[in-house]
Amino acid sequence: MISKSLSSTILLLLITLLSFCSINNNYVVKVENKFIEIEFNDSLYSKIISTVGNNKIELSDFAATEYLVVDGEKISEYYFKDSKKNQLENDLGKGEEIVITGLSKNSIQKQVSVSIYEKFPTAAFFKINYKNNGSNKITISKWVNNSYRIKSDNIESPSFWSYQGASYEDRRDWVLPLTEGFEQENYLGMNASDYGSGTPIIDIWRKDVGIAVGHVETTPKLVKLPVKMHDQTTGVGISVEYEKEISLEPGESFETFETFVNTHQGDYYATLKVFKDVLSKKGLSMVDFPQSSYEPVWCAWGYERNFKLNDVLGTLPKVKELGFKWAVLDDGWQTAEGDWYLHPQKFPRGDVDMKAFVDKINDFGLKAKLWWAPLAVDPGTDLIKKHSDMLLLNEDGSTQDITWWDSYYLCPAYPKTLTYTKDLIVKMMSVWGYEGLKIDGQHLNGVPPCYNPKHNHAYPEESVEKLQEFWKLVYETALSIHKEAVIEICPCGTSYSFYNLPYMNQPVSSDPLSSWQIRLKGKTLKGLMGDNSPYYGDHVELSDDKSDWATTVGIGGVIGTKFVWPVGVHDNKETGEISLTPEKEKEWTKWVNIYSDKMLSNGTYLGELYDIGFDKPETHAIRKDGKMFYAFYAPEWDGTVELRGLENKTYKVKDYVNNIELGEITGPSSLLPIKFSKNLLIECEPSN
């Protein structure tokens, strides 16, 4: 009889021998959804094939796509043992699970579970289970899923565009072309003291096909989604990575997060919609959007932090006259972040004066919204002196800095923080009378793990994962007071965490650095929140030339401004001169009228019709009331454009900004010669 130890030795030798020849082995397990195929060889290496658009395109070669790093060694080859198929029916609908099992030379068993669903024909979902079948404890430092090197077509330059969902202090573009030597880690934890989190997706696309990877867990996870492009010939590397020490005793196992791969044509918008729909079916649905969230906004931030109440009140007649519906009182009404006491020089009678101020806003027929930066507390405040237990603490016991206000983080997962926050909202909205909140600060997007021993967290990342519950409390408390309350969360240039989006009804371009950022953020947020979501383009003074209304209007955004009036009343340090001159007043009035007449913000944004990277000129399309609206953007353009998404009808075409007839076209697709500088917005109305 062969001893058990000798049998194990023979098996491991067999695995080792087979691993040397696995690349040449013809055995393949194939996972097929309608528009994506994944092939596995007998080392459990895999490759991705897209069949979107009836074109079969091999996006990658066989490679180690799911693996571990154990005791400093990459464990990537697993001898194929068996595979099986199971029928599925769960929150994502009907589908099929393929489970492939292998064993490494280190006696680590790997089970790859790939699930595909009828409702998501372009996607596949992965869970990998690893079990220690050896006799010694192992220490895992990292796992990697969906690691692909995507081939370049070597036709276009750039050959790839990308969407990358992480947040960085320099507030970089979320959508950008990939060039040789490009590398970005896309860590979804903190990339600076108060910049972190994001949406767990990276999407790269060529002109003919695109691919995305990420995770579909229902809470934020501290993963990395690296993107690397060495040169045009080697293509682009993408993956989902998680670094955390995990020890497995003999017989113990663990499972990775649920990750995904999605293929598509066009740009990343299709992936965003798939991701949104998957998470919705898992319980993270977007809220309903009240009509009030589409109304145009004037913000008193033009007067900055040291505003004078009389200057703000003196501007309201002009705000009303121009057609704005909201007036926002911004930073500076409070003594300090954290205490949120009313500033005694501005509101000497406290609550009475603030209530009277809101009443005056309402007397002009305007709704009042209040700026607020929760989860921040300044040093020296009463809150810190009396309730220091609310602080989020790092592993070394230090506080986590919020740079803009020189503040510290409060822990969103600590019950006392929730109670304090709820009481503040009741005061702002019930006592003072505000109907909306402008919630502001880059720190709001994500928080670091909390090690405060007084919080008794089950694990430090509880603060990370429960931030969304904090926002749920904020949203539900506000709407319990005003059923059409507008909750705007402005995370100051960070890439929105998807997990916060279900608890706001007005996303915003959030301190854009350019008109391009306003447009790409609008496309992104409409993909993640819905085709008709009320995306606020922020103050027009933050756009190109401080006056690019066409960017927000053309993509279906909600318009806003922070002008000061009369001319010269205040010198704005942040933006420069923003007085409403007579010339500006004519222009501002024109655009508010166009916005109010068309209301494209609650039309259906058709994000899959045009590729924001490869299509020239940059084009956005909206369908509303049987009409099609197109917005074109380029420094200069003289040529034809293709009008997609039309019905089989004849349409009259008009430049609706300048009221110029441009002729007639016939759908379902038509070419139109146009010439413009910067932008052109057109309306296509079916002929009678």
C-alpha positions in Angstrom: 0.0 0.0 0.0 1.3 3.5 -0.9 1.5 5.8 2.1 -0.6 8.9 2.3 2.5 11.1 2.3 3.9 9.3 -0.7 0.6 9.8 -2.6 0.7 13.5 -1.8 4.3 13.7 -3.1 3.3 11.9 -6.3 0.4 14.2 -6.9 2.5 17.3 -6.3 5.1 16.1 -8.7 2.4 15.5 -11.3 1.0 19.0 -10.8 4.5 20.5 -11.2 5.1 18.5 -14.3 1.8 19.4 -15.9 2.3 23.1 -15.0 5.4 23.2 -17.3 3.3 22.1 -20.3 -0.1 23.6 -19.5 0.2 26.5 -22.0 0.4 24.0 -24.9 -2.4 21.8 -23.6 -5.6 21.9 -25.6 -8.0 21.4 -22.8 -10.3 24.5 -22.4 -13.4 25.3 -20.3 -15.5 28.0 -22.0 -17.9 30.3 -20.3 -20.3 31.9 -22.8 -22.7 34.8 -22.3 -24.4 36.4 -25.2 -21.7 39.0 -25.9 -18.7 37.7 -23.9 -16.7 34.5 -23.8 -14.0 33.5 -21.2 -11.8 30.5 -22.0 -9.8 28.7 -19.3 -6.8 26.4 -20.0 -5.7 23.5 -17.7 -3.6 25.8 -15.6 -6.7 27.9 -15.0 -5.2 30.7 -17.1 -7.9 32.5 -19.0 -8.5 35.0 -21.8 -11.4 37.3 -22.8 -13.3 37.3 -26.1 -15.9 40.0 -26.9 -18.7 39.1 -29.3 -20.5 42.5 -29.0 -21.8 43.7 -32.3 -21.5 40.2 -33.9 -17.7 40.7 -34.1 -15.5 38.1 -32.3 -12.5 39.9 -30.9 -9.9 38.3 -28.7 -9.0 41.0 -26.2 -6.3 39.1 -24.4 -4.1 36.0 -24.5 -4.1 33.2 -22.0 -2.6 34.5 -18.7 -2.8 34.1 -15.0 -5.9 36.3 -14.4 -6.8 35.2 -10.9 -4.0 34.5 -8.4 -2.5 34.9 -4.9 0.7 36.1 -3.4 1.5 33.7 -0.6 4.6 34.1 1.7 6.0 36.5 -0.9 5.5 34.1 -3.9 3.0 34.6 -6.7 0.8 31.4 -6.9 -0.7 31.6 -10.4 -0.7 28.0 -11.8 -3.3 25.5 -10.7 -3.7 22.0 -12.2 -7.2 21.6 -13.5 -9.3 19.0 -11.6 -12.9 19.4 -12.7 -15.7 21.8 -13.6 -19.4 21.8 -13.2 -22.4 24.0 -14.2 -25.2 25.1 -11.9 -28.4 26.9 -12.8 -28.9 30.2 -11.0 -31.9 32.3 -10.1 -31.2 35.1 -7.7 -31.4 38.9 -7.4 -29.7 39.3 -10.8 -32.2 37.0 -12.5 -31.8 33.7 -14.2 -28.4 32.5 -15.2 -25.7 29.9 -15.0 -22.7 29.4 -12.7 -19.6 27.6 -13.9 -17.3 26.3 -11.1 -13.8 25.3 -12.1 -11.5 23.7 -9.5 -7.7 23.4 -9.6 -4.9 22.7 -7.2 -1.5 24.4 -7.0 1.9 22.7 -6.3 1.7 24.4 -2.9 -1.5 22.4 -2.1 -3.8 25.4 -2.4 -7.1 24.6 -3.9 -8.7 27.2 -6.1 -12.3 27.3 -7.1 -13.2 29.8 -9.8 -17.0 30.6 -9.8 -18.1 32.5 -12.9 -21.7 33.6 -13.1 -23.5 34.8 -16.1 -27.1 36.2 -16.4 -29.6 36.6 -19.1 -30.3 40.2 -18.1 -26.6 41.1 -18.3 -25.4 39.6 -21.6 -22.1 41.6 -21.8 -20.9 40.7 -18.3 -19.5 37.9 -16.2 -19.2 37.8 -12.4 -16.3 36.2 -10.5 -15.9 34.8 -7.0 -12.7 32.9 -6.2 -12.5 30.5 -3.2 -9.0 29.4 -2.0 -8.5 26.6 0.5 -5.3 25.5 2.2 -5.1 21.8 1.5 -1.6 21.6 2.8 -0.2 20.7 6.3 1.2 24.1 7.2 -0.3 27.5 7.7 0.0 29.9 4.8 0.0 33.7 4.8 -1.7 35.5 1.9 -0.6 39.1 1.4 -2.6 39.9 -1.8 -5.2 38.5 -4.2 -5.8 39.5 -7.8 -8.8 39.0 -10.0 -9.6 39.8 -13.6 -6.0 40.6 -14.5 -5.9 41.1 -18.3 -3.5 42.6 -20.7 -5.8 44.1 -23.4 -4.4 44.1 -26.9 -3.9 47.3 -28.9 -5.4 47.6 -32.3 -2.4 49.9 -33.3 -4.8 51.9 -35.6 -5.8 54.9 -33.6 -3.6 57.3 -31.7 -4.4 57.2 -28.8 -5.4 53.6 -29.2 -7.2 53.6 -25.8 -9.4 55.9 -23.8 -10.3 55.2 -20.2 -12.6 55.9 -17.3 -10.9 55.5 -13.9 -13.0 55.8 -10.8 -10.5 56.7 -8.1 -10.0 60.1 -6.3 -6.8 62.1 -6.2 -5.8 65.4 -4.6 -5.0 67.0 -7.9 -8.6 66.5 -9.0 -7.6 64.9 -12.3 -9.9 64.0 -15.1 -12.0 60.8 -14.6 -12.0 60.2 -18.4 -8.7 60.4 -20.3 -6.7 58.9 -23.2 -4.0 56.4 -22.4 -0.5 57.2 -23.7 2.7 55.2 -23.6 4.1 54.9 -20.1 0.8 55.7 -18.4 0.3 54.1 -15.0 -2.3 54.8 -12.3 -3.0 52.7 -9.2 -6.6 53.7 -8.6 -6.6 52.8 -5.0 -10.1 53.2 -3.5 -9.0 54.0 -0.1 -7.4 57.3 0.9 -5.0 58.7 -1.6 -4.4 61.8 0.5 -5.5 62.7 4.0 -9.0 63.8 2.8 -9.2 62.5 -0.8 -10.3 59.0 -1.2 -12.9 56.4 -2.3 -14.6 56.4 -5.7 -16.5 54.1 -8.0 -15.0 50.6 -8.3 -14.8 50.5 -12.1 -12.0 50.9 -14.6 -13.0 50.9 -18.2 -10.7 51.0 -21.2 -11.8 51.1 -24.8 -10.5 51.1 -28.3 -12.5 52.5 -31.2 -14.0 49.0 -31.9 -14.4 47.5 -28.4 -14.1 48.1 -24.7 -13.7 46.2 -21.5 -14.2 47.0 -17.8 -13.3 45.3 -14.5 -14.3 46.1 -11.0 -16.3 44.8 -8.0 -20.0 44.6 -7.3 -20.0 44.4 -3.5 -22.7 46.5 -1.8 -20.2 48.4 0.4 -16.9 50.1 -0.4 -13.8 48.0 -0.4 -10.2 49.1 -0.2 -9.2 47.6 -3.5 -6.8 48.8 -6.2 -7.8 48.9 -9.9 -4.4 49.6 -11.6 -4.1 50.6 -15.2 -0.7 50.3 -17.0 0.2 51.0 -20.6 3.9 50.4 -21.4 3.6 51.0 -25.2 1.3 50.5 -28.1 2.5 47.0 -28.9 2.1 45.4 -25.4 -1.4 46.9 -24.8 -2.9 47.9 -21.5 -2.9 45.9 -18.2 -5.9 46.1 -15.9 -6.9 44.1 -12.8 -8.7 44.1 -9.4 -6.3 43.8 -6.5 -6.7 43.6 -2.7 -3.8 43.7 -0.3 -4.5 42.4 3.2 -2.8 39.8 5.3 -4.9 36.7 5.5 -3.7 33.6 7.3 -5.1 30.1 6.5 -4.5 27.2 8.8 -4.7 23.7 7.1 -8.3 23.1 5.9 -9.3 26.8 6.1 -10.5 28.8 3.2 -11.5 32.3 2.1 -13.4 33.9 -0.8 -12.6 37.1 -2.7 -15.0 39.9 -3.3 -17.4 39.5 -6.2 -15.7 41.0 -9.2 -16.8 41.4 -12.8 -15.7 41.9 -16.3 -17.9 43.6 -18.9 -17.3 44.1 -22.7 -19.0 46.7 -24.8 -18.9 48.9 -27.9 -18.5 52.7 -27.7 -17.3 54.4 -24.5 -17.7 53.5 -20.8 -21.4 54.6 -20.5 -22.6 51.1 -21.2 -20.6 49.7 -18.3 -21.9 52.4 -15.9 -25.5 51.4 -16.7 -24.7 47.7 -16.2 -23.0 48.5 -12.9 -25.9 50.7 -11.8 -28.5 48.0 -12.7 -26.6 45.2 -10.9 -26.2 47.2 -7.7 -29.8 48.3 -7.9 -30.9 44.6 -8.0 -28.6 44.1 -5.0 -30.5 46.8 -3.1 -28.6 50.0 -3.9 -31.2 51.9 -6.0 -31.2 55.6 -6.8 -33.8 57.8 -5.2 -36.7 59.6 -7.0 -35.8 63.1 -8.2 -38.3 65.8 -7.2 -38.9 68.7 -9.6 -37.2 71.0 -7.2 -33.9 69.3 -7.9 -34.0 70.5 -11.6 -34.6 74.2 -10.7 -31.7 76.7 -11.5 -29.5 77.8 -8.6 -27.9 81.0 -7.4 -25.3 80.6 -4.7 -24.0 83.3 -2.4 -20.5 81.8 -2.5 -19.7 84.7 -4.8 -19.4 86.8 -1.6 -17.2 84.1 0.0 -16.8 83.2 3.6 -16.8 86.8 5.0 -20.1 87.7 3.3 -22.3 90.5 4.6 -25.9 89.6 5.0 -27.1 92.8 3.4 -25.0 92.1 0.3 -26.6 88.7 0.0 -30.1 90.0 0.6 -29.5 92.9 -1.8 -28.8 90.4 -4.6 -32.0 88.5 -4.2 -34.2 90.9 -6.4 -31.8 90.3 -9.3 -31.7 86.6 -8.6 -35.5 86.5 -8.8 -35.7 88.7 -11.9 -33.3 86.5 -13.9 -35.4 83.4 -13.2 -33.4 81.4 -10.6 -35.4 79.4 -8.1 -32.9 78.6 -5.4 -30.7 80.8 -3.2 -27.9 79.1 -1.3 -26.2 80.5 1.8 -22.7 79.2 1.7 -19.7 78.8 4.1 -19.4 81.6 6.7 -22.6 81.5 8.6 -21.1 79.4 11.4 -18.5 80.0 14.1 -16.6 76.8 13.4 -17.0 73.4 11.7 -18.2 70.9 14.2 -20.0 73.3 16.6 -22.2 74.8 13.9 -23.1 77.8 16.1 -24.5 80.8 14.3 -22.0 83.5 13.8 -22.9 86.2 16.4 -21.9 89.1 14.2 -24.1 88.0 11.4 -26.9 86.5 13.4 -26.8 88.2 16.8 -30.2 86.9 17.9 -29.3 83.4 16.9 -32.1 81.2 15.6 -34.5 84.1 15.3 -32.2 86.0 12.9 -31.5 82.9 10.8 -35.2 82.1 10.5 -35.9 85.8 9.5 -33.2 85.5 6.9 -34.8 82.4 5.4 -38.2 84.1 5.4 -36.7 87.0 3.4 -35.5 84.5 0.8 -38.9 82.9 0.6 -40.5 86.4 0.3 -38.8 86.7 -3.1 -40.4 83.4 -4.2 -37.1 81.6 -3.8 -36.2 78.4 -2.0 -33.4 78.4 0.5 -30.5 76.0 0.7 -27.8 75.9 3.3 -24.1 75.0 3.0 -22.8 72.5 5.5 -19.7 70.3 5.9 -20.6 67.4 8.2 -18.1 64.9 9.6 -15.6 67.8 10.1 -14.7 69.3 13.5 -12.2 72.1 14.1 -9.6 72.0 16.8 -10.6 73.9 19.9 -14.3 73.6 19.4 -16.8 72.8 22.1 -17.5 69.5 20.3 -13.9 68.3 20.6 -13.7 69.5 24.2 -16.9 67.8 25.3 -17.2 64.9 22.8 -13.7 63.9 21.7 -14.9 60.3 21.6 -16.6 61.1 18.3 -13.3 61.5 16.5 -12.1 59.0 13.9 -8.6 57.9 14.9 -5.8 56.3 12.9 -4.1 53.1 14.0 -1.4 55.1 15.9 -4.1 57.1 17.7 -3.7 60.3 15.7 -6.5 62.3 14.1 -7.2 62.3 10.4 -6.8 65.8 8.9 -9.3 67.6 6.6 -7.0 70.1 4.9 -9.4 72.8 3.5 -10.9 73.7 6.9 -7.9 72.6 9.1 -10.3 70.1 10.7 -10.5 66.5 11.8 -12.7 63.7 10.8 -15.6 62.5 12.9 -16.4 58.8 12.6 -19.5 58.1 10.5 -20.0 54.7 12.0 -20.2 55.9 15.6 -23.8 56.1 16.9 -23.2 59.4 18.7 -22.0 61.0 15.4 -25.3 60.0 13.8 -27.4 61.3 16.6 -25.5 64.6 16.6 -25.9 64.9 12.8 -29.6 64.2 12.9 -30.2 66.9 15.5 -28.4 69.4 13.4 -30.5 68.6 10.3 -33.7 69.1 12.3 -32.5 72.5 13.4 -31.4 73.6 9.9 -34.6 72.5 8.2 -37.3 72.5 10.9 -36.2 75.4 13.1 -34.5 77.7 10.5 -36.7 76.6 7.5 -34.2 75.6 4.9 -35.6 73.3 2.1 -32.3 72.1 0.8 -28.7 71.3 1.9 -25.5 71.9 0.0 -23.2 69.4 1.6 -19.6 70.2 0.8 -16.1 68.9 1.2 -13.7 66.4 -0.4 -13.6 64.5 2.9 -17.3 63.4 2.4 -16.5 61.0 -0.4 -14.6 58.4 1.7 -13.1 57.9 5.1 -10.1 55.9 6.4 -10.4 52.9 8.7 -11.2 53.9 12.3 -9.2 52.5 15.3 -10.9 54.6 18.0 -11.2 52.0 20.9 -14.3 53.8 22.2 -16.3 52.9 19.1 -16.0 49.1 19.5 -15.9 48.6 15.8 -16.1 45.0 14.6 -13.2 45.8 12.3 -11.5 49.1 11.4 -13.0 49.2 7.9 -16.4 49.5 9.4 -16.1 53.2 9.2 -15.4 52.9 5.4 -18.3 50.6 4.8 -20.8 52.4 6.9 -20.3 55.9 5.4 -23.2 55.2 3.1 -25.4 54.6 6.2 -24.5 58.0 7.4 -25.7 59.5 4.2 -28.8 57.5 4.3 -29.6 59.0 7.7 -28.9 62.5 6.3 -31.2 62.0 3.3 -34.0 60.4 5.1 -34.0 62.9 7.9 -34.1 65.8 5.5 -37.0 64.3 3.4 -39.0 63.6 6.6 -39.0 67.4 7.1 -39.5 68.5 3.5 -40.7 65.9 1.1 -39.1 67.8 -1.9 -35.9 68.7 -0.1 -32.9 68.9 -2.4 -29.8 67.1 -1.0 -26.7 68.2 -3.0 -23.5 66.5 -2.0 -20.4 68.2 -3.4 -17.2 66.2 -2.7 -14.9 68.9 -4.1 -13.3 67.3 -7.1 -13.2 63.7 -5.9 -14.5 60.9 -8.1 -17.9 60.2 -6.6 -18.2 57.0 -4.5 -21.1 55.1 -6.0 -22.2 54.0 -2.6 -23.1 57.6 -1.6 -25.1 58.3 -4.7 -28.3 56.6 -3.6 -28.6 59.2 -0.8 -28.7 62.4 -2.7 -31.0 63.9 -5.3 -28.7 66.4 -6.9 -25.1 65.4 -7.8 -22.9 68.2 -8.9 -19.8 68.7 -11.1 -18.1 69.5 -7.8 -15.6 72.3 -8.4 -14.7 71.5 -12.0 -11.3 72.6 -13.4 -12.7 73.0 -16.9 -15.8 72.8 -19.1 -14.5 69.4 -20.3 -14.7 68.2 -16.7 -18.3 69.5 -16.4 -19.2 67.4 -19.5 -17.4 64.2 -18.6 -18.7 64.3 -15.0 -22.2 64.9 -16.3 -22.0 61.8 -18.6 -20.5 59.7 -15.8 -23.2 60.7 -13.2 -26.1 60.2 -15.6 -24.7 56.8 -16.3 -24.4 55.9 -12.6 -27.6 57.6 -11.4 -30.0 57.5 -14.4 -30.5 59.0 -17.8 -32.7 61.8 -16.4 -30.8 62.5 -13.1 -30.6 66.2 -12.1 -26.9 66.7 -12.6 -26.0 70.2 -11.4 -23.2 71.8 -13.5 -22.1 74.0 -10.6 -21.4 77.7 -10.9 -21.0 78.8 -14.5 -18.1 81.0 -13.3 -16.1 77.7 -12.9 -16.4 76.9 -16.6 -14.2 78.0 -19.5 -14.2 81.8 -19.7 -16.4 81.9 -16.6 -19.4 81.9 -19.0 -19.8 78.5 -20.8 -23.5 78.0 -20.3 -23.6 75.8 -23.4 -21.7 73.0 -21.7 -24.2 72.5 -18.9 -27.3 73.2 -21.0 -26.2 71.0 -23.9 -25.5 67.9 -21.8 -28.8 68.2 -19.8 -27.3 69.7 -16.6 -29.0 72.0 -14.1 -27.6 75.5 -14.4 -26.2 77.7 -11.6 -24.2 80.9 -10.9 -22.6 82.8 -8.1 -22.6 86.3 -9.5 -22.4 89.3 -7.2 -24.5 92.5 -7.8 -24.3 95.4 -8.2 -21.0 95.7 -10.1 -18.0 96.1 -7.8 -19.8 95.1 -4.6 -17.3 92.4 -3.8 -13.9 91.3 -5.2 -14.0 87.5 -5.3 -10.6 86.1 -4.3 -11.3 82.6 -5.6 -12.5 83.2 -9.1 -11.8 86.9 -9.8 -14.3 89.4 -11.1 -17.8 87.9 -11.2 -20.0 90.9 -11.0 -23.2 90.8 -13.0 -22.5 93.6 -15.5 -25.2 94.8 -17.9 -23.6 92.8 -20.7 -23.5 89.7 -18.5 -27.1 90.2 -17.4 -28.3 90.0 -21.0 -26.3 86.8 -21.6 -27.3 85.2 -18.2 -31.0 86.1 -18.9 -30.8 84.5 -22.4 -29.4 81.2 -21.0 -31.8 81.0 -18.1 -34.7 81.4 -20.5 -33.2 78.7 -22.8 -32.8 76.4 -19.9 -36.3 77.0 -18.5 -37.8 76.6 -22.0 -36.1 73.3 -23.0 -35.5 71.8 -19.5 -33.2 69.2 -21.0 -32.0 68.3 -17.5 -35.1 66.1 -17.1 -34.9 64.7 -20.7 -33.4 61.3 -21.5 -29.6 61.5 -21.9 -28.6 59.0 -24.6 -25.0 58.3 -23.4 -24.4 55.3 -25.6 -25.0 57.1 -28.9 -21.6 58.9 -29.0 -18.1 57.9 -27.8 -16.8 60.8 -25.7 -13.2 59.9 -26.6 -13.1 58.8 -30.3 -16.1 60.6 -31.9 -15.2 64.0 -33.3 -16.5 66.6 -32.6 -17.5 65.6 -29.0 -21.2 65.0 -29.1 -24.0 64.6 -26.5 -27.6 63.7 -27.3 -30.9 64.0 -25.4 -34.4 62.9 -26.3 -37.3 64.9 -25.0 -41.0 65.2 -26.0 -40.5 63.5 -29.3 -37.5 65.8 -30.2 -33.8 65.1 -30.4 -31.3 67.6 -29.0 -27.6 67.5 -29.9 -24.7 69.4 -28.4 -21.3 69.6 -30.2 -18.1 70.8 -28.7 -14.7 71.5 -30.3 -12.3 74.5 -30.5 -13.2 74.8 -34.2 -15.3 72.6 -36.5 -16.1 72.7 -40.2 -17.4 69.4 -41.5 -20.2 66.9 -41.3 -21.6 65.3 -38.2 -23.7 62.2 -37.9 -27.1 62.6 -36.1 -27.8 59.2 -34.4 -30.8 58.0 -32.6 -33.4 59.5 -34.9 -36.7 57.8 -35.9 -37.5 57.0 -39.5 -39.0 60.5 -39.9 -38.2 63.9 -41.5 -37.0 66.5 -39.0 -36.6 70.2 -39.0 -33.2 71.2 -37.6 -32.6 74.4 -35.7 -29.8 76.1 -33.7 -32.0 76.8 -30.7 -29.5 79.1 -29.0 -29.4 81.6 -31.9 -32.8 80.7 -33.4 -31.3 79.8 -36.8 -33.0 77.2 -39.1 -30.5 74.6 -40.4 -32.7 72.8 -42.9 -34.3 69.3 -42.9 -32.9 65.8 -42.4 -34.4 62.3 -42.5 -33.8 59.6 -39.9 -32.9 57.1 -38.6 -29.4 58.5 -39.2 -28.4 61.5 -41.1 -25.3 63.6 -41.9 -25.4 67.3 -41.4 -22.8 69.8 -42.5 -22.0 72.3 -39.7 -19.5 75.0 -38.8 -18.9 76.4 -35.3 -16.4 77.6 -32.8 -16.5 76.1 -29.3 -20.0 74.7 -29.4 -23.3 74.3 -31.3 -26.6 73.2 -29.8 -29.3 72.0 -32.1 -32.9 70.8 -31.9 -34.4 68.2 -34.3 -38.2 68.4 -34.4 -40.3 66.0 -36.5 -42.0 67.7 -39.4 -45.8 67.7 -39.5 
